[in-house]
Each structure stands twice: as C-alpha cells, then as structure tokens.
Amino acid sequence: MDRLQNQIIDLNQKVDGLYQIVEHLSNQISTFVTDKQEQSAQLKENFSDTVEFRRVERRNQDSNELLMSHKDILNDDSSWDSHTEYDSEKNLPPEIQIRRLTVQLTAAYNRIAALEEQLLARRIHV
C-alpha cells in the first residue's frame, strides 16, 4: 500500500508541476497577446496618422497648385504636350507668329492695367 501511495503522491506532484507550467504558459500567452494588441493599435494609429498626413499634404499641394494656377501666373510646364505645342508654333509662318505674340502682349498689358486699377482702388479704400 505504501508503494501505491508513493506513486499517487508522485503523480500528484507531477500534475501540480504540469498545472504550474500550464499556468505560466497561459500568463506568457496573455502577455504576448496584450503586447501584440498594443503594437497593432500603435500601427493602426501610425497608419491613420500617415494617411492623415498624406491627406493634408495632398490638400497643401492642391492649394499650392491653385495659388500657382492663377491666370496672371505663367506655369512652368515641362510636359511633352507643351513641347509639341511649341514645335507646332515653330511651323507657323512668321506673320502669324508676330500677330499671335502681339495679341498676347496686348492682353498682358491690359491685364496689368486692370490689376493696377484694382490695386489703386484697394489702396484708396484702405
């Protein structure tokens, strides 16, 4: 009977040891899961910050483009279309090119005069 009781005590100790190991693993797993959830939340926050940053950056670019696309500002356009337009203008006869440039120059002078009038009107009201 002593031998049987010793075996039962031995088995109880082993089961207790296994229970402690399982409890320790359970704690480690819960810690790991918590850490991963925090990392995931941080990544989501960083991602949303990045997305928001890109939205703001895009809005700033759009507003800069709007500012720079004013009718009185010449845009530096280095696209292929502008080169082909320039090439097609080179093929025009000189008389037409002179007329076109004269019209553009006259329009520019008229626009400058209108802007000067607006500026003077604002200075008078201020």
A tleap script that builds the chain and sets N, CA, C and O, in Angstrom:
source leaprc.protein.ff14SB
mol = sequence {
  NMET ASP ARG LEU GLN ASN GLN ILE ILE ASP
  LEU ASN GLN LYS VAL ASP GLY LEU TYR GLN
  ILE VAL GLU HIE LEU SER ASN GLN ILE SER
  THR PHE VAL THR ASP LYS GLN GLU GLN SER
  ALA GLN LEU LYS GLU ASN PHE SER ASP THR
  VAL GLU PHE ARG ARG VAL GLU ARG ARG ASN
  GLN ASP SER ASN GLU LEU LEU MET SER HIE
  LYS ASP ILE LEU ASN ASP ASP SER SER TRP
  ASP SER HIE THR GLU TYR ASP SER GLU LYS
  ASN LEU PRO PRO GLU ILE GLN ILE ARG ARG
  LEU THR VAL GLN LEU THR ALA ALA TYR ASN
  ARG ILE ALA ALA LEU GLU GLU GLN LEU LEU
  ALA ARG ARG ILE HIE CVAL
}
set mol.1.N position { 0.794 -1.174 0.000 }
set mol.1.CA position { 0.000 0.000 0.000 }
set mol.1.C position { 0.857 1.267 0.000 }
set mol.1.O position { 0.505 2.261 -0.635 }
set mol.2.N position { 1.978 1.226 0.712 }
set mol.2.CA position { 2.874 2.376 0.738 }
set mol.2.C position { 3.382 2.699 -0.666 }
set mol.2.O position { 3.509 3.860 -1.056 }
set mol.3.N position { 3.657 1.662 -1.385 }
set mol.3.CA position { 4.158 1.859 -2.744 }
set mol.3.C position { 3.093 2.551 -3.593 }
set mol.3.O position { 3.430 3.453 -4.360 }
set mol.4.N position { 1.867 2.177 -3.488 }
set mol.4.CA position { 0.768 2.775 -4.239 }
set mol.4.C position { 0.557 4.234 -3.812 }
set mol.4.O position { 0.312 5.098 -4.654 }
set mol.5.N position { 0.650 4.503 -2.522 }
set mol.5.CA position { 0.503 5.873 -2.029 }
set mol.5.C position { 1.656 6.753 -2.518 }
set mol.5.O position { 1.456 7.922 -2.848 }
set mol.6.N position { 2.844 6.190 -2.560 }
set mol.6.CA position { 4.003 6.937 -3.067 }
set mol.6.C position { 3.813 7.282 -4.545 }
set mol.6.O position { 4.129 8.388 -4.983 }
set mol.7.N position { 3.300 6.330 -5.291 }
set mol.7.CA position { 3.049 6.593 -6.711 }
set mol.7.C position { 1.973 7.674 -6.881 }
set mol.7.O position { 2.090 8.533 -7.755 }
set mol.8.N position { 0.941 7.633 -6.058 }
set mol.8.CA position { -0.124 8.645 -6.131 }
set mol.8.C position { 0.432 10.015 -5.761 }
set mol.8.O position { 0.134 11.009 -6.424 }
set mol.9.N position { 1.232 10.069 -4.716 }
set mol.9.CA position { 1.853 11.337 -4.304 }
set mol.9.C position { 2.757 11.855 -5.416 }
set mol.9.O position { 2.750 13.045 -5.734 }
set mol.10.N position { 3.536 10.947 -6.005 }
set mol.10.CA position { 4.415 11.299 -7.125 }
set mol.10.C position { 3.596 11.876 -8.285 }
set mol.10.O position { 3.940 12.916 -8.848 }
set mol.11.N position { 2.519 11.190 -8.627 }
set mol.11.CA position { 1.664 11.647 -9.727 }
set mol.11.C position { 1.013 12.992 -9.402 }
set mol.11.O position { 0.900 13.854 -10.273 }
set mol.12.N position { 0.589 13.171 -8.156 }
set mol.12.CA position { 0.007 14.457 -7.748 }
set mol.12.C position { 1.015 15.594 -7.892 }
set mol.12.O position { 0.665 16.685 -8.343 }
set mol.13.N position { 2.269 15.337 -7.509 }
set mol.13.CA position { 3.308 16.354 -7.634 }
set mol.13.C position { 3.569 16.682 -9.107 }
set mol.13.O position { 3.742 17.842 -9.481 }
set mol.14.N position { 3.594 15.628 -9.933 }
set mol.14.CA position { 3.807 15.854 -11.364 }
set mol.14.C position { 2.639 16.639 -11.971 }
set mol.14.O position { 2.850 17.533 -12.790 }
set mol.15.N position { 1.414 16.304 -11.570 }
set mol.15.CA position { 0.236 17.037 -12.072 }
set mol.15.C position { 0.298 18.484 -11.606 }
set mol.15.O position { 0.005 19.396 -12.378 }
set mol.16.N position { 0.679 18.703 -10.344 }
set mol.16.CA position { 0.824 20.074 -9.840 }
set mol.16.C position { 1.883 20.840 -10.643 }
set mol.16.O position { 1.688 22.005 -10.988 }
set mol.17.N position { 3.003 20.171 -10.935 }
set mol.17.CA position { 4.060 20.783 -11.746 }
set mol.17.C position { 3.555 21.131 -13.135 }
set mol.17.O position { 3.826 22.215 -13.653 }
set mol.18.N position { 2.808 20.193 -13.743 }
set mol.18.CA position { 2.233 20.463 -15.067 }
set mol.18.C position { 1.235 21.622 -15.006 }
set mol.18.O position { 1.183 22.456 -15.910 }
set mol.19.N position { 0.450 21.664 -13.935 }
set mol.19.CA position { -0.515 22.746 -13.762 }
set mol.19.C position { 0.206 24.099 -13.679 }
set mol.19.O position { -0.239 25.079 -14.275 }
set mol.20.N position { 1.316 24.145 -12.940 }
set mol.20.CA position { 2.086 25.386 -12.829 }
set mol.20.C position { 2.673 25.789 -14.183 }
set mol.20.O position { 2.687 26.967 -14.538 }
set mol.21.N position { 3.160 24.787 -14.939 }
set mol.21.CA position { 3.708 25.071 -16.275 }
set mol.21.C position { 2.619 25.638 -17.180 }
set mol.21.O position { 2.840 26.618 -17.892 }
set mol.22.N position { 1.430 25.010 -17.146 }
set mol.22.CA position { 0.311 25.482 -17.972 }
set mol.22.C position { -0.087 26.893 -17.557 }
set mol.22.O position { -0.358 27.736 -18.412 }
set mol.23.N position { -0.124 27.157 -16.260 }
set mol.23.CA position { -0.476 28.489 -15.767 }
set mol.23.C position { 0.562 29.513 -16.210 }
set mol.23.O position { 0.214 30.622 -16.615 }
set mol.24.N position { 1.838 29.139 -16.131 }
set mol.24.CA position { 2.917 30.032 -16.574 }
set mol.24.C position { 2.793 30.314 -18.076 }
set mol.24.O position { 2.913 31.461 -18.507 }
set mol.25.N position { 2.553 29.262 -18.870 }
set mol.25.CA position { 2.376 29.447 -20.315 }
set mol.25.C position { 1.165 30.325 -20.613 }
set mol.25.O position { 1.204 31.166 -21.511 }
set mol.26.N position { 0.100 30.126 -19.861 }
set mol.26.CA position { -1.102 30.940 -20.042 }
set mol.26.C position { -0.804 32.415 -19.786 }
set mol.26.O position { -1.258 33.283 -20.531 }
set mol.27.N position { -0.039 32.695 -18.731 }
set mol.27.CA position { 0.351 34.079 -18.432 }
set mol.27.C position { 1.218 34.662 -19.542 }
set mol.27.O position { 1.034 35.808 -19.952 }
set mol.28.N position { 2.172 33.853 -20.028 }
set mol.28.CA position { 3.040 34.321 -21.110 }
set mol.28.C position { 2.229 34.607 -22.371 }
set mol.28.O position { 2.457 35.608 -23.049 }
set mol.29.N position { 1.280 33.721 -22.682 }
set mol.29.CA position { 0.458 33.909 -23.879 }
set mol.29.C position { -0.399 35.169 -23.744 }
set mol.29.O position { -0.515 35.944 -24.693 }
set mol.30.N position { -0.992 35.375 -22.583 }
set mol.30.CA position { -1.820 36.575 -22.404 }
set mol.30.C position { -0.969 37.842 -22.488 }
set mol.30.O position { -1.411 38.852 -23.036 }
set mol.31.N position { 0.257 37.790 -21.945 }
set mol.31.CA position { 1.169 38.928 -22.061 }
set mol.31.C position { 1.531 39.177 -23.517 }
set mol.31.O position { 1.546 40.318 -23.978 }
set mol.32.N position { 1.824 38.095 -24.239 }
set mol.32.CA position { 2.168 38.197 -25.654 }
set mol.32.C position { 1.003 38.787 -26.449 }
set mol.32.O position { 1.204 39.677 -27.275 }
set mol.33.N position { -0.205 38.297 -26.205 }
set mol.33.CA position { -1.389 38.791 -26.921 }
set mol.33.C position { -1.619 40.270 -26.614 }
set mol.33.O position { -1.932 41.051 -27.513 }
set mol.34.N position { -1.465 40.650 -25.358 }
set mol.34.CA position { -1.636 42.056 -24.971 }
set mol.34.C position { -0.615 42.934 -25.682 }
set mol.34.O position { -0.956 43.998 -26.199 }
set mol.35.N position { 0.644 42.483 -25.708 }
set mol.35.CA position { 1.686 43.240 -26.402 }
set mol.35.C position { 1.363 43.387 -27.880 }
set mol.35.O position { 1.512 44.468 -28.449 }
set mol.36.N position { 0.922 42.301 -28.500 }
set mol.36.CA position { 0.594 42.340 -29.927 }
set mol.36.C position { -0.589 43.262 -30.199 }
set mol.36.O position { -0.610 43.964 -31.210 }
set mol.37.N position { -1.570 43.262 -29.303 }
set mol.37.CA position { -2.710 44.159 -29.473 }
set mol.37.C position { -2.272 45.616 -29.361 }
set mol.37.O position { -2.740 46.470 -30.113 }
set mol.38.N position { -1.370 45.896 -28.416 }
set mol.38.CA position { -0.853 47.256 -28.272 }
set mol.38.C position { -0.059 47.662 -29.508 }
set mol.38.O position { -0.186 48.787 -29.993 }
set mol.39.N position { 0.768 46.734 -30.020 }
set mol.39.CA position { 1.528 47.018 -31.235 }
set mol.39.C position { 0.589 47.246 -32.408 }
set mol.39.O position { 0.803 48.149 -33.216 }
set mol.40.N position { -0.443 46.432 -32.500 }
set mol.40.CA position { -1.414 46.579 -33.579 }
set mol.40.C position { -2.127 47.923 -33.483 }
set mol.40.O position { -2.330 48.600 -34.491 }
set mol.41.N position { -2.504 48.302 -32.270 }
set mol.41.CA position { -3.149 49.601 -32.079 }
set mol.41.C position { -2.199 50.729 -32.464 }
set mol.41.O position { -2.610 51.708 -33.087 }
set mol.42.N position { -0.927 50.590 -32.092 }
set mol.42.CA position { 0.069 51.607 -32.440 }
set mol.42.C position { 0.254 51.680 -33.951 }
set mol.42.O position { 0.340 52.770 -34.517 }
set mol.43.N position { 0.315 50.513 -34.609 }
set mol.43.CA position { 0.451 50.500 -36.061 }
set mol.43.C position { -0.756 51.148 -36.729 }
set mol.43.O position { -0.610 51.907 -37.687 }
set mol.44.N position { -1.948 50.845 -36.218 }
set mol.44.CA position { -3.150 51.469 -36.780 }
set mol.44.C position { -3.106 52.973 -36.593 }
set mol.44.O position { -3.470 53.727 -37.496 }
set mol.45.N position { -2.660 53.414 -35.420 }
set mol.45.CA position { -2.563 54.847 -35.157 }
set mol.45.C position { -1.541 55.487 -36.086 }
set mol.45.O position { -1.789 56.549 -36.656 }
set mol.46.N position { -0.382 54.830 -36.235 }
set mol.46.CA position { 0.642 55.350 -37.140 }
set mol.46.C position { 0.123 55.385 -38.568 }
set mol.46.O position { 0.372 56.341 -39.302 }
set mol.47.N position { -0.598 54.340 -38.961 }
set mol.47.CA position { -1.144 54.286 -40.310 }
set mol.47.C position { -2.147 55.409 -40.518 }
set mol.47.O position { -2.123 56.087 -41.545 }
set mol.48.N position { -3.036 55.606 -39.537 }
set mol.48.CA position { -4.026 56.674 -39.682 }
set mol.48.C position { -3.336 58.035 -39.682 }
set mol.48.O position { -3.761 58.940 -40.401 }
set mol.49.N position { -2.264 58.194 -38.877 }
set mol.49.CA position { -1.501 59.439 -38.901 }
set mol.49.C position { -0.869 59.645 -40.269 }
set mol.49.O position { -0.869 60.755 -40.802 }
set mol.50.N position { -0.325 58.561 -40.839 }
set mol.50.CA position { 0.293 58.646 -42.158 }
set mol.50.C position { -0.743 59.005 -43.210 }
set mol.50.O position { -0.501 59.851 -44.071 }
set mol.51.N position { -1.897 58.356 -43.134 }
set mol.51.CA position { -2.963 58.648 -44.097 }
set mol.51.C position { -3.405 60.098 -43.949 }
set mol.51.O position { -3.587 60.797 -44.946 }
set mol.52.N position { -3.579 60.552 -42.715 }
set mol.52.CA position { -3.992 61.939 -42.481 }
set mol.52.C position { -2.911 62.898 -42.964 }
set mol.52.O position { -3.222 63.933 -43.553 }
set mol.53.N position { -1.640 62.565 -42.720 }
set mol.53.CA position { -0.536 63.400 -43.191 }
set mol.53.C position { -0.568 63.505 -44.707 }
set mol.53.O position { -0.389 64.586 -45.268 }
set mol.54.N position { -0.798 62.371 -45.367 }
set mol.54.CA position { -0.855 62.394 -46.831 }
set mol.54.C position { -2.042 63.212 -47.318 }
set mol.54.O position { -1.938 63.925 -48.316 }
set mol.55.N position { -3.181 63.112 -46.613 }
set mol.55.CA position { -4.339 63.929 -46.991 }
set mol.55.C position { -4.009 65.413 -46.873 }
set mol.55.O position { -4.303 66.198 -47.774 }
set mol.56.N position { -3.394 65.788 -45.752 }
set mol.56.CA position { -3.041 67.192 -45.544 }
set mol.56.C position { -2.021 67.629 -46.582 }
set mol.56.O position { -2.115 68.723 -47.139 }
set mol.57.N position { -1.043 66.763 -46.838 }
set mol.57.CA position { -0.023 67.078 -47.832 }
set mol.57.C position { -0.659 67.267 -49.208 }
set mol.57.O position { -0.313 68.196 -49.938 }
set mol.58.N position { -1.596 66.377 -49.557 }
set mol.58.CA position { -2.284 66.475 -50.844 }
set mol.58.C position { -3.097 67.766 -50.910 }
set mol.58.O position { -3.112 68.441 -51.939 }
set mol.59.N position { -3.783 68.113 -49.791 }
set mol.59.CA position { -4.545 69.365 -49.764 }
set mol.59.C position { -3.612 70.558 -49.939 }
set mol.59.O position { -3.941 71.506 -50.652 }
set mol.60.N position { -2.443 70.514 -49.286 }
set mol.60.CA position { -1.480 71.608 -49.429 }
set mol.60.C position { -0.984 71.708 -50.861 }
set mol.60.O position { -0.849 72.806 -51.400 }
set mol.61.N position { -0.711 70.555 -51.484 }
set mol.61.CA position { -0.278 70.571 -52.878 }
set mol.61.C position { -1.368 71.142 -53.764 }
set mol.61.O position { -1.097 71.946 -54.656 }
set mol.62.N position { -2.619 70.720 -53.512 }
set mol.62.CA position { -3.732 71.232 -54.306 }
set mol.62.C position { -3.879 72.736 -54.130 }
set mol.62.O position { -4.095 73.460 -55.102 }
set mol.63.N position { -3.763 73.211 -52.879 }
set mol.63.CA position { -3.897 74.652 -52.656 }
set mol.63.C position { -2.721 75.401 -53.277 }
set mol.63.O position { -2.893 76.502 -53.801 }
set mol.64.N position { -1.526 74.811 -53.220 }
set mol.64.CA position { -0.378 75.441 -53.883 }
set mol.64.C position { -0.589 75.495 -55.383 }
set mol.64.O position { -0.268 76.493 -56.029 }
set mol.65.N position { -1.132 74.411 -55.940 }
set mol.65.CA position { -1.408 74.408 -57.372 }
set mol.65.C position { -2.464 75.449 -57.712 }
set mol.65.O position { -2.371 76.120 -58.740 }
set mol.66.N position { -3.473 75.585 -56.847 }
set mol.66.CA position { -4.489 76.610 -57.085 }
set mol.66.C position { -3.871 78.001 -57.034 }
set mol.66.O position { -4.179 78.860 -57.861 }
set mol.67.N position { -2.993 78.215 -56.052 }
set mol.67.CA position { -2.336 79.511 -55.963 }
set mol.67.C position { -1.484 79.782 -57.198 }
set mol.67.O position { -1.472 80.892 -57.730 }
set mol.68.N position { -0.782 78.761 -57.641 }
set mol.68.CA position { 0.116 78.933 -58.774 }
set mol.68.C position { -0.604 78.876 -60.116 }
set mol.68.O position { -0.005 79.196 -61.143 }
set mol.69.N position { -1.874 78.476 -60.133 }
set mol.69.CA position { -2.581 78.387 -61.405 }
set mol.69.C position { -3.421 79.634 -61.656 }
set mol.69.O position { -4.361 79.604 -62.450 }
set mol.70.N position { -3.086 80.715 -60.987 }
set mol.70.CA position { -3.790 81.973 -61.206 }
set mol.70.C position { -3.582 82.413 -62.645 }
set mol.70.O position { -2.551 82.117 -63.250 }
set mol.71.N position { -4.562 83.119 -63.188 }
set mol.71.CA position { -4.479 83.474 -64.602 }
set mol.71.C position { -3.335 84.431 -64.908 }
set mol.71.O position { -2.944 84.576 -66.066 }
set mol.72.N position { -2.796 85.082 -63.888 }
set mol.72.CA position { -1.699 86.017 -64.112 }
set mol.72.C position { -0.329 85.398 -63.896 }
set mol.72.O position { 0.688 86.083 -64.006 }
set mol.73.N position { -0.297 84.108 -63.590 }
set mol.73.CA position { 0.975 83.436 -63.329 }
set mol.73.C position { 1.220 82.411 -64.423 }
set mol.73.O position { 0.366 81.571 -64.707 }
set mol.74.N position { 2.389 82.490 -65.028 }
set mol.74.CA position { 2.757 81.504 -66.039 }
set mol.74.C position { 3.308 80.270 -65.345 }
set mol.74.O position { 4.197 80.370 -64.499 }
set mol.75.N position { 2.787 79.123 -65.700 }
set mol.75.CA position { 3.251 77.867 -65.110 }
set mol.75.C position { 4.430 77.324 -65.893 }
set mol.75.O position { 4.474 77.408 -67.121 }
set mol.76.N position { 5.380 76.769 -65.166 }
set mol.76.CA position { 6.483 76.073 -65.808 }
set mol.76.C position { 6.007 74.679 -66.128 }
set mol.76.O position { 5.954 73.823 -65.245 }
set mol.77.N position { 5.661 74.438 -67.373 }
set mol.77.CA position { 5.133 73.136 -67.765 }
set mol.77.C position { 6.165 72.461 -68.650 }
set mol.77.O position { 6.430 72.907 -69.766 }
set mol.78.N position { 6.737 71.393 -68.147 }
set mol.78.CA position { 7.758 70.692 -68.914 }
set mol.78.C position { 7.221 69.392 -69.482 }
set mol.78.O position { 7.988 68.478 -69.789 }
set mol.79.N position { 5.912 69.307 -69.624 }
set mol.79.CA position { 5.337 68.072 -70.148 }
set mol.79.C position { 5.543 67.998 -71.653 }
set mol.79.O position { 5.911 68.987 -72.288 }
set mol.80.N position { 5.311 66.851 -72.203 }
set mol.80.CA position { 5.512 66.609 -73.627 }
set mol.80.C position { 4.545 67.441 -74.452 }
set mol.80.O position { 4.894 67.901 -75.540 }
set mol.81.N position { 3.315 67.643 -73.939 }
set mol.81.CA position { 2.316 68.410 -74.675 }
set mol.81.C position { 2.790 69.826 -74.935 }
set mol.81.O position { 2.572 70.360 -76.023 }
set mol.82.N position { 3.433 70.439 -73.961 }
set mol.82.CA position { 3.886 71.807 -74.158 }
set mol.82.C position { 4.993 71.860 -75.205 }
set mol.82.O position { 5.090 72.833 -75.954 }
set mol.83.N position { 5.828 70.825 -75.263 }
set mol.83.CA position { 6.879 70.789 -76.277 }
set mol.83.C position { 6.279 70.613 -77.662 }
set mol.83.O position { 6.729 71.249 -78.616 }
set mol.84.N position { 5.280 69.769 -77.785 }
set mol.84.CA position { 4.674 69.570 -79.101 }
set mol.84.C position { 3.937 70.825 -79.531 }
set mol.84.O position { 3.911 71.144 -80.720 }
set mol.85.N position { 3.329 71.552 -78.581 }
set mol.85.CA position { 2.665 72.805 -78.916 }
set mol.85.C position { 3.697 73.814 -79.400 }
set mol.85.O position { 3.457 74.538 -80.366 }
set mol.86.N position { 4.836 73.861 -78.733 }
set mol.86.CA position { 5.900 74.774 -79.131 }
set mol.86.C position { 6.411 74.409 -80.519 }
set mol.86.O position { 6.645 75.286 -81.351 }
set mol.87.N position { 6.583 73.115 -80.764 }
set mol.87.CA position { 7.057 72.673 -82.073 }
set mol.87.C position { 6.065 73.037 -83.165 }
set mol.87.O position { 6.466 73.423 -84.263 }
set mol.88.N position { 4.764 72.917 -82.874 }
set mol.88.CA position { 3.774 73.258 -83.892 }
set mol.88.C position { 3.763 74.759 -84.137 }
set mol.88.O position { 3.485 75.195 -85.254 }
set mol.89.N position { 4.062 75.568 -83.103 }
set mol.89.CA position { 4.131 77.012 -83.295 }
set mol.89.C position { 5.336 77.398 -84.149 }
set mol.89.O position { 5.288 78.400 -84.863 }
set mol.90.N position { 6.399 76.627 -84.087 }
set mol.90.CA position { 7.577 76.937 -84.902 }
set mol.90.C position { 7.270 76.760 -86.382 }
set mol.90.O position { 7.919 77.370 -87.231 }
set mol.91.N position { 6.283 75.925 -86.692 }
set mol.91.CA position { 5.942 75.678 -88.085 }
set mol.91.C position { 5.015 76.746 -88.658 }
set mol.91.O position { 4.752 76.742 -89.860 }
set mol.92.N position { 4.515 77.660 -87.830 }
set mol.92.CA position { 3.641 78.723 -88.315 }
set mol.92.C position { 4.470 79.773 -89.053 }
set mol.92.O position { 5.642 79.990 -88.745 }
set mol.93.N position { 3.847 80.409 -90.018 }
set mol.93.CA position { 4.572 81.486 -90.719 }
set mol.93.C position { 4.892 82.634 -89.757 }
set mol.93.O position { 4.164 82.850 -88.788 }
set mol.94.N position { 5.950 83.351 -90.014 }
set mol.94.CA position { 6.373 84.426 -89.105 }
set mol.94.C position { 5.300 85.493 -88.884 }
set mol.94.O position { 5.179 86.019 -87.777 }
set mol.95.N position { 4.508 85.825 -89.931 }
set mol.95.CA position { 3.480 86.859 -89.776 }
set mol.95.C position { 2.443 86.450 -88.725 }
set mol.95.O position { 2.020 87.269 -87.909 }
set mol.96.N position { 2.041 85.179 -88.755 }
set mol.96.CA position { 1.045 84.685 -87.800 }
set mol.96.C position { 1.647 84.640 -86.400 }
set mol.96.O position { 0.981 84.968 -85.418 }
set mol.97.N position { 2.907 84.234 -86.317 }
set mol.97.CA position { 3.564 84.215 -85.007 }
set mol.97.C position { 3.638 85.624 -84.426 }
set mol.97.O position { 3.406 85.815 -83.232 }
set mol.98.N position { 3.959 86.612 -85.264 }
set mol.98.CA position { 4.041 88.000 -84.799 }
set mol.98.C position { 2.673 88.478 -84.336 }
set mol.98.O position { 2.560 89.123 -83.294 }
set mol.99.N position { 1.616 88.161 -85.118 }
set mol.99.CA position { 0.256 88.551 -84.731 }
set mol.99.C position { -0.136 87.926 -83.396 }
set mol.99.O position { -0.685 88.588 -82.516 }
set mol.100.N position { 0.155 86.652 -83.272 }
set mol.100.CA position { -0.195 85.938 -82.035 }
set mol.100.C position { 0.536 86.556 -80.840 }
set mol.100.O position { -0.071 86.794 -79.796 }
set mol.101.N position { 1.825 86.812 -80.989 }
set mol.101.CA position { 2.594 87.409 -79.897 }
set mol.101.C position { 2.114 88.824 -79.574 }
set mol.101.O position { 2.094 89.227 -78.411 }
set mol.102.N position { 1.729 89.576 -80.606 }
set mol.102.CA position { 1.213 90.928 -80.390 }
set mol.102.C position { -0.088 90.888 -79.596 }
set mol.102.O position { -0.288 91.683 -78.677 }
set mol.103.N position { -0.968 89.959 -79.955 }
set mol.103.CA position { -2.235 89.815 -79.225 }
set mol.103.C position { -1.963 89.419 -77.776 }
set mol.103.O position { -2.591 89.949 -76.859 }
set mol.104.N position { -1.037 88.495 -77.569 }
set mol.104.CA position { -0.714 88.075 -76.205 }
set mol.104.C position { -0.119 89.229 -75.404 }
set mol.104.O position { -0.440 89.405 -74.229 }
set mol.105.N position { 0.740 90.004 -76.033 }
set mol.105.CA position { 1.356 91.139 -75.355 }
set mol.105.C position { 0.310 92.197 -75.004 }
set mol.105.O position { 0.336 92.764 -73.911 }
set mol.106.N position { -0.606 92.459 -75.929 }
set mol.106.CA position { -1.676 93.426 -75.671 }
set mol.106.C position { -2.556 92.956 -74.513 }
set mol.106.O position { -2.919 93.745 -73.641 }
set mol.107.N position { -2.896 91.667 -74.511 }
set mol.107.CA position { -3.713 91.116 -73.424 }
set mol.107.C position { -2.976 91.227 -72.093 }
set mol.107.O position { -3.586 91.520 -71.065 }
set mol.108.N position { -1.673 90.995 -72.113 }
set mol.108.CA position { -0.886 91.099 -70.882 }
set mol.108.C position { -0.865 92.540 -70.377 }
set mol.108.O position { -1.011 92.780 -69.179 }
set mol.109.N position { -0.682 93.509 -71.296 }
set mol.109.CA position { -0.703 94.916 -70.891 }
set mol.109.C position { -2.065 95.302 -70.317 }
set mol.109.O position { -2.144 96.004 -69.310 }
set mol.110.N position { -3.136 94.840 -70.964 }
set mol.110.CA position { -4.481 95.144 -70.465 }
set mol.110.C position { -4.697 94.542 -69.079 }
set mol.110.O position { -5.297 95.175 -68.210 }
set mol.111.N position { -4.218 93.345 -68.878 }
set mol.111.CA position { -4.374 92.691 -67.576 }
set mol.111.C position { -3.571 93.431 -66.509 }
set mol.111.O position { -4.039 93.604 -65.384 }
set mol.112.N position { -2.365 93.865 -66.861 }
set mol.112.CA position { -1.544 94.634 -65.920 }
set mol.112.C position { -2.257 95.931 -65.550 }
set mol.112.O position { -2.264 96.329 -64.385 }
set mol.113.N position { -2.853 96.585 -66.534 }
set mol.113.CA position { -3.582 97.830 -66.264 }
set mol.113.C position { -4.769 97.570 -65.338 }
set mol.113.O position { -5.020 98.350 -64.419 }
set mol.114.N position { -5.501 96.480 -65.576 }
set mol.114.CA position { -6.646 96.149 -64.719 }
set mol.114.C position { -6.185 95.858 -63.294 }
set mol.114.O position { -6.835 96.270 -62.334 }
set mol.115.N position { -5.069 95.151 -63.157 }
set mol.115.CA position { -4.543 94.857 -61.824 }
set mol.115.C position { -4.083 96.129 -61.115 }
set mol.115.O position { -4.272 96.274 -59.907 }
set mol.116.N position { -3.481 97.048 -61.866 }
set mol.116.CA position { -3.068 98.314 -61.264 }
set mol.116.C position { -4.278 99.100 -60.778 }
set mol.116.O position { -4.237 99.709 -59.709 }
set mol.117.N position { -5.370 99.089 -61.571 }
set mol.117.CA position { -6.590 99.777 -61.152 }
set mol.117.C position { -7.158 99.150 -59.881 }
set mol.117.O position { -7.589 99.861 -58.973 }
set mol.118.N position { -7.159 97.822 -59.818 }
set mol.118.CA position { -7.654 97.142 -58.619 }
set mol.118.C position { -6.798 97.498 -57.407 }
set mol.118.O position { -7.317 97.742 -56.317 }
set mol.119.N position { -5.494 97.523 -57.609 }
set mol.119.CA position { -4.580 97.849 -56.519 }
set mol.119.C position { -4.809 99.275 -56.022 }
set mol.119.O position { -4.842 99.520 -54.816 }
set mol.120.N position { -4.967 100.210 -56.952 }
set mol.120.CA position { -5.236 101.592 -56.562 }
set mol.120.C position { -6.572 101.711 -55.842 }
set mol.120.O position { -6.690 102.454 -54.868 }
set mol.121.N position { -7.579 100.982 -56.315 }
set mol.121.CA position { -8.895 101.024 -55.669 }
set mol.121.C position { -8.806 100.485 -54.244 }
set mol.121.O position { -9.434 101.034 -53.338 }
set mol.122.N position { -8.056 99.451 -54.039 }
set mol.122.CA position { -7.901 98.891 -52.686 }
set mol.122.C position { -7.130 99.844 -51.780 }
set mol.122.O position { -7.435 99.962 -50.593 }
set mol.123.N position { -6.139 100.518 -52.337 }
set mol.123.CA position { -5.362 101.463 -51.524 }
set mol.123.C position { -6.216 102.661 -51.123 }
set mol.123.O position { -6.067 103.205 -50.029 }
set mol.124.N position { -7.110 103.062 -52.018 }
set mol.124.CA position { -7.984 104.193 -51.716 }
set mol.124.C position { -8.953 103.825 -50.602 }
set mol.124.O position { -9.217 104.635 -49.714 }
set mol.125.N position { -9.491 102.588 -50.644 }
set mol.125.CA position { -10.460 102.154 -49.641 }
set mol.125.C position { -9.812 101.850 -48.300 }
set mol.125.O position { -10.492 101.862 -47.273 }
set mol.126.N position { -8.542 101.585 -48.288 }
set mol.126.CA position { -7.862 101.235 -47.037 }
set mol.126.C position { -7.355 102.447 -46.398 }
set mol.126.O position { -6.748 102.375 -45.330 }
savepdb mol mol.pdb
quit
